[in-house]
């Protein structure tokens, strides 16, 4: 993916996998996908990481600069407690 950026995704509520994609969903019902074919070397690690982050605030590396338009993701990470506190202050 080119032009990838990190976007806050909110609380991760669901992680699932099918024959083509790893899917993640947040508390607002928004879902993003990761292509298993494009990321065949790392999709299993990303899937396992995501499973461990259910119920936590996460950030996703997405292919679009505008987080609301993103459809694809390539990485996931937990939002640090410090960053989460800043986000709550801003929200």
ROSE-4610 file (N, C-alpha, C; in Angstrom, 1 decimal, always signed):
// ROSE-4610
residu = [X/X/X/X/X/X/X/X/X/X/X/X/X/X/X/X/X/X/X/X/X/X/X/X/X/X/X/X/X/X/X/X/X/X/X/X/X/X/X/X/X/X/X/X/X/X/X/X/X/X/X/X/X/X/X/X/X/X/X/X/X/X/X/X/X/X/X/X/X/X/X/X/X/X/X/X/X/X/X/X/X/X/X/X/X/X/X/X/X/X/X/X/X/X/X/X/X/X/X/X/X/X/X/X/X/X/X/X/X/X/X/X/X/X/X/X/X/X/X/X/X/X/X/X/X/X/X/X/X/X/X/X/X/X/X/X/X/X/X/X/X/X/X/X/X/X/X/X/X/X/X/X/X/X/X/X/X/X/X/X/X/X/X/X/X/X/X/X/X/X/X/X/X/X/X/X/X/X/X/X/X/X/X/X/X/X/X/X/X/X/X/X/X/X/X/X/X/X/X/X/X/X/X/X/X/X/X/X/X/X/X/X/X/X/X/X/X/X/X/X/X/X/X/X/X/X/X/X/X/X/X/X/X/X/X/X/X/X/X/X/X/X/X/X/X/X/X/X/X/X/X/X/X/X/X/X/X/X/X/X/X/X/X/X/X/X/X/X/X/X/X/X/X]
num = [1/1/1/2/2/2/3/3/3/4/4/4/5/5/5/6/6/6/7/7/7/8/8/8/9/9/9/10/10/10/11/11/11/12/12/12/13/13/13/14/14/14/15/15/15/16/16/16/17/17/17/18/18/18/19/19/19/20/20/20/21/21/21/22/22/22/23/23/23/24/24/24/25/25/25/26/26/26/27/27/27/28/28/28/29/29/29/30/30/30/31/31/31/32/32/32/33/33/33/34/34/34/35/35/35/36/36/36/37/37/37/38/38/38/39/39/39/40/40/40/41/41/41/42/42/42/43/43/43/44/44/44/45/45/45/46/46/46/47/47/47/48/48/48/49/49/49/50/50/50/51/51/51/52/52/52/53/53/53/54/54/54/55/55/55/56/56/56/57/57/57/58/58/58/59/59/59/60/60/60/61/61/61/62/62/62/63/63/63/64/64/64/65/65/65/66/66/66/67/67/67/68/68/68/69/69/69/70/70/70/71/71/71/72/72/72/73/73/73/74/74/74/75/75/75/76/76/76/77/77/77/78/78/78/79/79/79/80/80/80/81/81/81/82/82/82/83/83/83/84/84/84/85/85/85/86/86/86/87/87/87/88/88/88/89/89/89/90/90/90/91/91/91]
x = [+0.8/+0.0/+0.9/+0.5/+1.3/+0.5/+1.1/+0.5/-0.2/+0.4/-0.2/-0.1/-1.1/-1.1/-1.7/-1.4/-2.0/-3.2/-4.3/-5.6/-6.1/-6.7/-7.4/-8.6/-8.9/-10.0/-11.1/-10.7/-11.7/-11.5/-12.5/-12.5/-12.7/-11.8/-11.9/-13.0/-14.0/-15.0/-15.1/-14.6/-14.7/-13.5/-13.0/-12.0/-12.4/-12.4/-12.8/-11.9/-11.9/-11.1/-11.9/-11.8/-12.4/-11.4/-11.8/-10.8/-10.0/-10.5/-9.8/-9.3/-9.9/-9.6/-9.6/-8.8/-8.9/-9.8/-10.8/-11.7/-11.6/-11.7/-11.8/-12.9/-13.6/-14.7/-14.6/-15.2/-15.1/-16.4/-16.5/-17.7/-18.8/-18.4/-19.4/-19.9/-19.5/-19.9/-19.1/-18.1/-17.2/-16.3/-16.1/-15.2/-14.2/-13.0/-11.9/-11.4/-10.7/-10.2/-8.8/-8.1/-6.7/-6.7/-6.1/-6.1/-5.1/-5.6/-4.7/-3.7/-4.2/-3.3/-2.1/-2.5/-1.5/-0.5/-1.0/-0.1/+0.0/+0.3/+0.3/+1.4/+2.5/+3.6/+3.3/+2.3/+2.1/+0.6/-0.3/-1.7/-2.0/-1.4/-1.6/-1.2/+0.0/+0.5/-0.5/-0.9/-1.8/-3.1/-3.6/-4.9/-4.7/-3.7/-3.4/-3.3/-2.6/-2.4/-3.8/-4.6/-5.9/-6.8/-6.7/-7.5/-7.2/-6.0/-5.5/-5.9/-6.3/-6.7/-8.2/-9.0/-10.4/-10.8/-11.6/-12.0/-11.1/-10.0/-9.1/-9.1/-8.7/-8.6/-7.4/-7.6/-6.5/-6.3/-5.2/-4.9/-4.6/-5.0/-4.8/-4.0/-3.1/-2.3/-3.2/-3.7/-4.6/-4.0/-4.7/-4.1/-4.6/-5.5/-6.0/-5.6/-5.4/-5.1/-6.3/-7.5/-8.7/-9.2/-9.1/-9.5/-11.0/-11.9/-13.3/-13.5/-12.6/-12.8/-12.0/-11.2/-10.3/-11.2/-10.7/-11.3/-10.4/-9.1/-8.0/-7.1/-6.6/-5.6/-4.5/-3.3/-2.2/-1.5/-1.7/-1.1/-2.1/-2.0/-2.8/-2.0/-2.3/-1.6/-2.5/-2.2/-3.0/-2.6/-3.6/-3.4/-2.8/-1.7/-1.1/-2.0/-1.8/-2.7/-2.5/-1.3/-1.1/-1.8/-1.7/-2.4/-3.9/-4.4/-5.8/-6.3/-5.6/-6.0/-6.0/-5.1/-5.1/-6.3/-6.6/-7.8/-9.1/-9.2/-10.4/-10.6/-9.5/-9.5/-10.0/-9.5/-9.9/-11.3/-11.7/-13.1/-14.1]
y = [-1.2/+0.0/+1.2/+2.2/+3.4/+4.5/+5.5/+6.6/+6.1/+5.2/+4.7/+5.6/+5.7/+6.6/+5.8/+6.2/+5.6/+6.4/+5.7/+6.4/+5.7/+6.5/+6.0/+5.3/+4.1/+3.3/+3.1/+3.5/+3.3/+2.0/+1.5/+0.3/-0.9/-1.8/-3.0/-3.9/-4.3/-5.1/-6.5/-6.6/-7.9/-8.1/-9.3/-9.7/-11.0/-11.1/-12.3/-12.5/-13.7/-14.0/-14.9/-14.7/-15.6/-16.0/-16.5/-17.0/-15.9/-14.7/-13.6/-12.5/-12.2/-11.1/-11.3/-10.5/-10.4/-9.1/-9.2/-8.1/-7.6/-6.3/-5.8/-4.8/-4.8/-3.9/-3.1/-1.9/-1.1/-0.9/-0.2/+0.0/+0.8/+1.4/+2.1/+1.3/+0.0/-0.9/-0.7/+0.1/+0.3/-0.9/-1.4/-2.5/-2.1/-2.6/-2.5/-3.9/-4.1/-5.4/-5.3/-6.5/-6.7/-7.9/-7.7/-8.8/-9.9/-11.1/-12.2/-12.5/-12.3/-12.6/-11.5/-10.3/-9.2/-9.3/-9.8/-9.8/-11.2/-12.2/-13.6/-13.9/-13.1/-13.3/-12.8/-11.9/-11.4/-11.4/-11.8/-11.7/-12.5/-13.6/-14.5/-13.7/-13.1/-12.3/-11.2/-10.5/-9.3/-9.8/-11.0/-11.5/-11.9/-12.6/-13.0/-11.7/-10.7/-9.5/-8.9/-8.8/-8.2/-8.9/-10.2/-11.0/-10.6/-10.3/-9.9/-8.5/-7.7/-6.3/-6.1/-7.1/-6.9/-6.3/-5.2/-4.5/-3.3/-3.1/-2.1/-1.0/+0.2/+1.2/+0.9/+1.0/+0.6/+1.7/+1.6/+2.4/+1.4/+1.8/+1.0/+1.8/+1.1/+1.7/+1.5/+2.6/+2.5/+3.1/+2.7/+3.2/+4.6/+5.1/+6.5/+7.4/+8.7/+9.7/+10.1/+9.9/+10.3/+9.0/+8.9/+7.7/+7.2/+8.2/+7.8/+7.2/+7.4/+6.8/+5.5/+5.1/+3.9/+2.7/+1.8/+0.5/-0.6/-0.4/-1.4/-1.0/-2.0/-1.8/-2.8/-2.5/-3.4/-3.7/-2.8/-3.0/-2.6/-3.1/-2.8/-2.6/-1.7/-1.5/-0.9/-1.2/-0.6/+0.8/+1.6/+3.0/+3.0/+3.7/+3.7/+4.4/+4.1/+4.8/+6.3/+6.8/+8.2/+8.8/+8.2/+8.7/+8.6/+7.5/+7.4/+8.5/+8.9/+10.0/+11.3/+11.5/+12.7/+12.7/+11.6/+11.5/+11.7/+11.2/+11.5/+12.9/+13.6/+15.1/+15.8/+15.4/+16.1/+15.8/+14.6/+14.2/+14.8]
z = [+0.0/+0.0/+0.0/-0.8/-0.8/+0.0/+0.4/+1.2/+2.4/+3.1/+4.4/+5.5/+6.3/+7.5/+8.7/+9.9/+11.1/+11.4/+11.7/+12.1/+13.3/+14.2/+15.4/+14.9/+15.4/+14.9/+16.0/+17.2/+18.4/+19.0/+19.7/+20.4/+19.5/+19.4/+18.5/+19.2/+18.4/+19.0/+18.3/+17.1/+16.4/+15.5/+15.4/+14.4/+13.8/+12.5/+11.8/+10.6/+10.1/+8.9/+8.0/+6.7/+5.7/+4.7/+3.6/+2.6/+1.9/+2.0/+1.3/+2.2/+3.3/+4.1/+5.6/+6.3/+7.8/+8.0/+8.8/+9.0/+10.5/+10.7/+12.0/+12.1/+13.2/+13.4/+14.7/+14.7/+16.0/+16.6/+17.7/+18.5/+17.7/+16.6/+15.8/+14.6/+14.6/+13.5/+12.2/+12.2/+11.0/+10.9/+9.7/+9.4/+8.3/+8.5/+7.5/+7.3/+6.1/+5.7/+5.3/+5.5/+5.0/+4.1/+2.9/+1.9/+2.3/+2.4/+2.7/+1.6/+0.4/-0.8/-0.8/-0.6/-0.7/+0.5/+1.6/+2.8/+3.3/+2.4/+2.8/+3.8/+3.8/+4.8/+6.2/+6.4/+7.7/+8.2/+7.3/+7.7/+9.0/+9.2/+10.4/+11.6/+11.6/+12.7/+13.1/+12.0/+12.2/+12.8/+12.3/+12.8/+14.3/+14.7/+16.1/+17.0/+16.5/+17.3/+17.5/+16.4/+16.5/+17.5/+17.5/+18.5/+19.9/+20.2/+21.5/+21.9/+20.9/+21.1/+21.2/+21.1/+21.2/+22.6/+22.5/+23.7/+24.1/+23.2/+23.5/+22.4/+22.7/+21.7/+20.8/+19.5/+18.5/+17.5/+16.8/+15.6/+14.5/+13.3/+12.1/+11.1/+10.4/+9.3/+8.1/+7.5/+6.4/+5.1/+4.0/+2.7/+2.3/+3.0/+2.7/+3.8/+3.5/+4.5/+5.3/+4.8/+5.5/+6.1/+7.5/+8.2/+7.9/+7.7/+7.4/+6.1/+5.1/+3.8/+3.7/+4.7/+4.6/+4.5/+3.6/+3.5/+3.9/+3.6/+3.8/+5.0/+5.6/+6.7/+6.5/+7.0/+6.9/+8.2/+9.3/+10.6/+11.6/+12.8/+13.9/+15.2/+16.0/+17.3/+18.3/+19.6/+20.7/+20.9/+21.1/+21.5/+22.9/+23.1/+24.4/+25.4/+26.7/+27.7/+27.7/+27.4/+27.4/+26.2/+25.0/+23.8/+24.0/+24.6/+24.9/+25.7/+26.7/+27.6/+26.8/+26.0/+25.1/+24.2/+23.6/+22.7/+23.4/+24.7/+25.4/+25.8/+26.0/+26.3/+25.1/+23.9/+22.6/+22.2/+22.4/+22.1/+23.0]
